[in-house]
């Protein structure tokens, strides 16, 4: 019996066994990446020429939010990190970009820069942010707590210092719903910042 025939016979007998074994190997679910930035063209106020120019940052975050995995938690101080649901980028940058896009629409300006500023922009306002918490249990609550300051970029004088808290109930127990609820929190927060900036004029 030649080698080719022997190989074919082994393949016939071992094929079903190998197939069964491969079917038993667990397959990891795909990783889903989520963003706090909600780019809705319908909300974009193109053509606006407001003199307002905003520098957003620096942004401080708790260590738990420096993980790529999305962390959710209850009020007892325990967190759960998801391996299958992660942030699309660093939370501090995601948060800055989300606030920037929302302020651009609400204040009618395209002059938005993120700290550290790379582009040629002379900001009229600077927002310094310290995210104290961004948590809550899936299906129950999405919480956001931020201490923030409105600063004059030239004099470095603090015009306003405030601690803001927001809470939204997710539509269901999925991570998609929880992230959507956090986006609503960020939107409400941007409205508060916009009102403070308007009050300075």
C-alpha positions as CSV (number, residue, x, y, z in Angstrom):
1,X,0.0,0.0,0.0
2,X,1.5,3.3,-1.1
3,X,1.7,6.4,1.1
4,X,-1.0,8.3,-0.7
5,X,-3.5,5.5,-0.2
6,X,-2.6,5.2,3.4
7,X,-3.1,9.0,3.9
8,X,-6.6,8.8,2.2
9,X,-7.7,6.0,4.4
10,X,-6.5,7.8,7.6
11,X,-8.3,11.0,6.4
12,X,-11.6,9.0,5.9
13,X,-11.5,7.6,9.4
14,X,-10.0,10.6,11.2
15,X,-12.0,13.3,9.3
16,X,-15.2,13.0,11.3
17,X,-13.3,12.9,14.6
18,X,-11.3,16.1,13.8
19,X,-14.5,17.8,12.6
20,X,-16.2,17.0,15.9
21,X,-13.2,18.2,18.0
22,X,-13.1,21.5,16.0
23,X,-16.8,22.0,16.6
24,X,-16.2,21.8,20.4
25,X,-13.6,24.5,20.4
26,X,-15.3,27.7,21.8
27,X,-15.4,30.7,19.5
28,X,-15.0,34.1,21.1
29,X,-17.7,36.6,20.1
30,X,-16.5,39.5,18.1
31,X,-15.5,42.7,19.9
32,X,-17.8,45.7,19.5
33,X,-16.3,49.2,19.6
34,X,-18.4,52.1,20.9
35,X,-18.0,55.9,20.7
36,X,-19.3,58.8,22.8
37,X,-19.3,60.9,19.6
38,X,-22.6,61.1,17.8
39,X,-22.1,62.7,14.5
40,X,-25.6,63.6,13.3
41,X,-25.5,65.8,10.1
42,X,-29.0,67.0,10.9
43,X,-27.6,68.8,14.0
44,X,-24.7,70.4,12.2
45,X,-25.0,74.2,11.9
46,X,-23.0,74.7,8.7
47,X,-22.3,78.3,7.6
48,X,-22.3,79.8,11.1
49,X,-19.6,82.3,11.8
50,X,-19.6,82.8,15.5
51,X,-16.5,84.5,17.0
52,X,-16.4,82.0,19.8
53,X,-13.4,79.7,19.8
54,X,-13.2,76.9,22.4
55,X,-10.2,74.9,23.7
56,X,-11.5,71.7,25.3
57,X,-9.2,70.2,27.9
58,X,-7.2,69.0,29.6
59,X,-9.5,66.1,30.6
60,X,-8.8,64.0,33.7
61,X,-10.3,60.5,34.1
62,X,-10.4,57.9,36.9
63,X,-8.1,54.9,36.4
64,X,-11.0,52.6,35.6
65,X,-11.9,54.8,32.6
66,X,-8.3,54.5,31.2
67,X,-9.1,50.9,30.2
68,X,-10.2,50.1,26.7
69,X,-12.9,47.8,28.1
70,X,-16.2,49.5,28.9
71,X,-16.7,49.5,32.7
72,X,-20.2,49.4,34.3
73,X,-20.9,49.2,37.9
74,X,-23.4,49.5,40.8
75,X,-23.5,51.9,43.7
76,X,-21.5,49.5,45.8
77,X,-18.2,50.5,44.2
78,X,-17.7,47.3,42.2
79,X,-17.1,47.5,38.4
80,X,-17.4,45.0,35.6
81,X,-15.1,45.3,32.6
82,X,-16.4,43.9,29.3
83,X,-14.0,42.1,27.0
84,X,-16.5,42.2,24.1
85,X,-17.4,45.9,24.4
86,X,-14.7,48.5,24.2
87,X,-14.3,52.2,23.6
88,X,-13.3,53.2,20.1
89,X,-10.6,55.4,21.6
90,X,-9.2,56.8,24.8
91,X,-12.1,58.0,27.0
92,X,-10.6,61.4,27.6
93,X,-10.3,62.1,23.8
94,X,-13.7,60.5,23.1
95,X,-15.3,62.8,25.7
96,X,-13.5,65.9,24.4
97,X,-14.5,65.2,20.8
98,X,-18.1,64.6,21.8
99,X,-18.3,67.8,23.8
100,X,-16.6,69.7,20.9
101,X,-19.0,68.5,18.3
102,X,-22.0,69.3,20.5
103,X,-20.7,72.8,21.4
104,X,-19.9,73.5,17.7
105,X,-23.6,72.9,16.9
106,X,-25.1,74.6,19.9
107,X,-22.9,77.7,19.8
108,X,-22.6,77.9,16.0
109,X,-18.9,77.8,15.7
110,X,-16.3,75.6,13.9
111,X,-13.5,77.0,16.0
112,X,-13.0,74.0,18.3
113,X,-9.7,72.6,19.4
114,X,-8.7,69.8,21.7
115,X,-6.0,70.1,24.3
116,X,-3.1,70.0,23.7
117,X,-3.8,72.4,20.9
118,X,-2.0,71.6,17.6
119,X,-3.9,73.9,15.2
120,X,-3.6,77.7,14.9
121,X,-6.5,78.9,17.0
122,X,-6.8,81.8,19.5
123,X,-9.4,80.4,21.9
124,X,-11.9,82.8,23.6
125,X,-12.8,80.1,26.1
126,X,-11.2,77.0,27.7
127,X,-13.1,74.1,29.3
128,X,-11.1,72.1,31.9
129,X,-12.8,68.8,32.7
130,X,-12.4,66.2,35.5
131,X,-14.6,63.2,34.9
132,X,-15.4,61.9,38.4
133,X,-17.6,59.0,37.3
134,X,-19.1,57.5,34.2
135,X,-20.8,54.3,35.4
136,X,-24.1,52.7,36.3
137,X,-25.6,49.2,35.9
138,X,-26.7,47.8,32.5
139,X,-30.4,48.2,32.0
140,X,-30.8,50.4,35.1
141,X,-28.8,53.6,35.0
142,X,-26.0,55.4,33.1
143,X,-24.4,58.0,35.3
144,X,-22.1,60.9,34.5
145,X,-20.4,63.2,37.1
146,X,-18.0,65.9,36.0
147,X,-16.2,68.7,37.8
148,X,-15.4,71.4,35.3
149,X,-14.1,74.9,35.0
150,X,-14.6,77.7,32.4
151,X,-11.3,79.5,32.0
152,X,-10.2,82.7,30.2
153,X,-7.3,81.4,28.0
154,X,-5.5,84.7,28.1
155,X,-5.6,85.6,31.8
156,X,-6.0,82.0,33.0
157,X,-8.7,83.4,35.3
158,X,-11.4,80.9,36.3
159,X,-14.7,82.3,35.3
160,X,-16.8,79.4,36.6
161,X,-16.2,76.2,38.5
162,X,-19.0,73.7,38.8
163,X,-19.8,70.0,39.6
164,X,-22.5,68.5,37.3
165,X,-24.3,65.2,37.6
166,X,-26.5,63.5,35.0
167,X,-28.4,60.2,34.9
168,X,-30.3,58.4,32.1
169,X,-32.1,55.1,32.1
170,X,-31.0,52.8,29.2
171,X,-33.7,51.4,27.0
172,X,-32.6,47.9,27.7
173,X,-29.8,45.9,29.3
174,X,-27.5,45.9,26.2
175,X,-24.2,47.8,26.0
176,X,-25.6,49.7,23.0
177,X,-28.4,51.1,25.1
178,X,-26.0,52.0,28.0
179,X,-23.7,53.9,25.6
180,X,-26.6,55.7,24.0
181,X,-27.7,56.7,27.5
182,X,-24.2,58.1,28.2
183,X,-24.4,60.0,25.0
184,X,-27.6,61.6,26.2
185,X,-25.8,62.5,29.4
186,X,-22.9,64.1,27.4
187,X,-25.4,66.0,25.3
188,X,-27.1,67.5,28.4
189,X,-23.7,68.4,29.8
190,X,-22.8,70.2,26.6
191,X,-26.0,72.2,26.9
192,X,-25.0,73.3,30.4
193,X,-21.5,74.3,29.2
194,X,-23.0,76.2,26.2
195,X,-25.3,78.1,28.5
196,X,-22.4,79.1,30.7
197,X,-20.4,80.3,27.7
198,X,-23.3,82.4,26.4
199,X,-23.7,84.0,29.9
200,X,-20.2,85.4,29.6
201,X,-21.1,87.6,26.6
